Amino acid sequence: MKYRKTAAGLLACLWLAAVLTGCAPREEPAAEPRGKSYFTYFDTVSYVYDYAGDPAERFDELSAGASAVLEEYHRLFDIYHEYSGINNLCTVNRLAGGEPVEVDGKLIDFLLYAKELYQDTNGEMNVMLGAVLAIWHDCREAASADPASAQVPELSELQAAAEHTDIGLLEIDEEKGTVRLADPEASLDVGALGKGYAVERAADYLRQQGAESYVLNVGGNIRIIGAKPDGSGWTTGVKNPLDPDGEFALRLKLQDTACVTSGIYERYYTVDGQRYHHIIDKDTLFPSDHYASVTVVTPDSALADGLSTALFCMSYEEGLSLTESLGNVEVVWILPDGEIRSTPGMQALIMDE
């Protein structure tokens, strides 16, 4: 399963030695946390960490429960594979233009949320962009297999695909529990939102079980539950998108929140010396060139995930206005020339060097 937006620009130091980042801590680590990793969800590696010092049996139970939540949503959101016993997004896409498809209520809830976020972001976060994203995905895959033959999609092909991306084509019947794509050429792609939504549902599970001082890291989507036992937060490093293997651009002190970064350096390919990354602007149908990375901090991982893509495709002024209207959302924008801008509230989270 391949998700086109990994949001892995954010590396959570969390001072776990080399487990997450390989970064060198600048403060003494707290007691060594207990952690587990999973490799089968959302085409990435997932970690569950316990800083509370829970007994091993309780941690095993909680981590297994969080893993089960991630697995369930991984299957529901998969657009490349179908699974026995469920109708997922792959099923919905395959049956586009046909009869409504009966789906799990969790998928209905997600798609309703996606529609709300579409409205909130003036269409920048659009799960119906699948027809366009599939073209870029195929070009990127072909370039990976044969870099010498890498090609950029024809604008006319992208424009034709864009005719099948209207959010109105997504028909949801809550009473009957069905989903239908009204256009046989339309397709859903939730790579910019699905992983963050699943992470938040896993966090919901942990909170319901009374977990505190737990951290989820799913391919760079960070969800922190509570604070450390001593009441402090975790230090989280944001990569420099212009030098991803170098020093962090900045470090944040976070607790009881989510943090997601979208950047130009994770999924991309090169044609004639020019890099084409995976974050596609709905207006140009080409990779957005506003920023090198966008980091969003907000309590809801789904919102953080979706906004990191939406803001990447907006001007700074539009993005700042959107975050102010939403409330409780802090953002760091890193421009292509390395300039760093942020929302006023982010300054309180940035650690001094």
C-alpha positions, 0 to 999 in steps of 0.5 A: 500500500502506498500513501503519496504523502508520508509527512515524514519531514517531522522527526520526533527526537523524543530523546530515544537515542537512535531509535527515531532519528539518530539525533544527539540529545542536548539534555539528559534522557528520562527513564528509557521508554518501552516501545514497539514497532509495526511495519505493515500499516500505511506503507511506513513504520509505526511506533508506540512508546510508553513513558509512563512506566506501565507494567509490561502486560498493560503496555502489550495490551495497549500497544496491540490495541493501538496497532489493531486500530491502525490496521483496521483503518489501513485496510479501509483506506487502501486504494490499491488492495481489497480485503476479504469481508470488507468494502474499502476505498479500493472497492469504491474506486473500482465500482465508480459510476455504478451502484452505491457501495455499502461500507463500514460506518467508520469509512462513512465518518471519515469521508464526511470529515474529508468533505468538511475539511474540503470546505474549510480549506477552500478545496485545497484538501480534496480526497477526490483528486485521485484521477490527477494524483494517479498520473503523477504516481505512475510517472514517479513509479516509472522514474523509480524503475528507470530514471533515464526515462523519467517524464513529466505528465502532459498538462492536457492529460492532467487537465482531462483528469481534473474534470473528474475531481469534483467533491460533489461526485462523492455521494454519501448516504448515511442512513443506508451506509453507502458510498458512491462515486458518480463518475466512472473516471473519478477516484478517491485518494486519501493519502494526504489525510488518511494516516493522520485520521487513523493515528487520531483514532488510535490515540482515542483508543489509548486515551479511552484506556486511560493511557498517559505519557504515550507517543505514537509515531506513524511515518512521521505523524507524531501524536503525543498523549499527555505529558511526560510523568514529570509534567514536561513535554517532548523535544521534537526536531523539524528537518531542514528541508533544504538539507534533510540530513543536516541540522534540524531547522528548529526544535519544538517542545510539545505535549498532548498534541499532534505534529505533522510536516509535509516537505519536498524531499520525501517522495519525488523524482527528477527530470532534466535536473528539476525535482517534482515532488508529490504535493500537487496544487489543484490549480496548476496540477503540478507540484506546489512551489510555495514552500520547502516544508510546512509543519502543523501543530494542533491537537487533532492528528487528522487536522494536522495531516490534512492542513499540512498539505492544504497549507502547502498549496496556499499563499502565506497570507491565505494560510495564516488567515485559515489558521486564525479562523480555525483556532488552536493551530500553529504552523511553521512555513519554510520557504524555498530560500530557507526563510522560516515563518510561523504563526504567533503562537508557535513562538512559545513552542520553539526551543532556543538553541 
